[in-house]
Amino acid sequence: MEKSALIFRGCYDNHHFCLAILFSFLFCSLFLSFRAPNKALTFKHLNPATTTDSCFGRYVYIHQLPSRFNDDLLHNCHTLTRGTDKPNMCPYMQNMGLGPQILTSQGVLTNNTWYATNQFLLEVIFHNRMSKYACLTNDSSLASAIFVPFYAGLDVSRFLWLSNLTDRDSSGRDLLQWLANRPEWKKMWGRDHFLISGRIAWDFRRQRDEESYWGSKFRFLPESMNMSMLAVEASSWNNDYAIPYPTSFHPSDDTQVLQWQRKMRHQKRPYLFTFTGAPRPELEGSIRGKIIDQCRASSVCKFVDCSYGVERCDDPVNVIKVFRSSVFCLQPPGDSYTRRSIFDSMLAGCIPVFFHPGTAYSQYKWHLPKNRTGYSVYIPVKDVKQWNTSVEEVLLGISESEVLAMREEVIKVIPNIIYADPRSKLDFFEDAFDLAVKGMLERIEKVREATRRGRDPSIGFADEDHYKYTFSQSYS
């Protein structure tokens, strides 16, 4: 009591001394109140279990590759024409890989969202989208996945028709050597690395080192077997994943997607079914010849002959005009299991009709509904010589209510199968790019989890699935 009274009396006698004590007390209180939250935030940032970082588990690091693996290919675009029907691929590099904008369509398309997109430019489109990805990091130690922006399809297209196997394989070998010497490689020995191809994955899986065998052997090289590839068509190996072919529709906001969906819901469809394509008489086992014969003999089918010089099937206006006028669109395999027409037709609200499980069901598992009967028709063709099913009869047997429900499901799927304009971003919808990145991150996390549990991550990672493209019970 005496000590308190002494202080009180001192303050009373000297108000300057009293004010000094008061200000000191207030300063200390203020200092501590600001200090404590900072400590809590720092701890929160360091502890993944309590993090509020929306990018946690989604960070992607992009390798800055030597320009010979990507940019140089674009600068020398005149060398990329072989294997295409284009005299010059350079115009398709415009608009970040979307191609020239379509300015007039006689009301077939919606304004400012359509481009003459070449499917082989998917590598460029995807790279440009990835460069704007919300969860990029410059610190590879934080990354859940490593993106390798190697334009594999554009590169190999220069050599696919050459007999020199060294030329076909050289870029892939050099890339893998570069990657293997990077510190990021040793984190998971490449199993967190992924790349993309605008060509089918089979183009990188040459089975033998003989000139008569197609493609490069890039995906059979040891380091490449540790990586995952996204391609417009996957092979039967587990580390290849299919993502949609690029269409010509590249919206810049959600409103443009909704506008197009609304337009397709109210579209009149005078044709029961359509086939857009060319015959494949040189391919033994191709069903196209019989499909074309049935279509030509039907009064409710529209056939668009894509044989060279007949009709312009590379013109998005012509293609969409036919697809939007049809209830069903026939999608038989072509040179390979898949075709871009699948996505062009679904974009137009046309219900796809498949004849082989490898055309869609065993391919685009991240992008198409699991319930295949909800959005498509399946007419299996196991033996072309014995196949005598009437496509028209099958389709006429589907009730109007079923048709309406299937079409609505197709229209709902549209956001999943398009690539938005890389210069903008969709807010509400996830597009094909978003779903591909999400799928790849989940795939890599499963590998990481296997490692944490003490299992060998290589088991099953790059194995071949011999039943992937067979007529299994689930597709019968």
Disulfide bonds with the S-S distance in Angstrom:
Cys55-Cys135 2.06
Cys77-Cys90 1.96
Cys295-Cys301 1.86
Cys306-Cys313 1.97
Cys329-Cys350 2.14
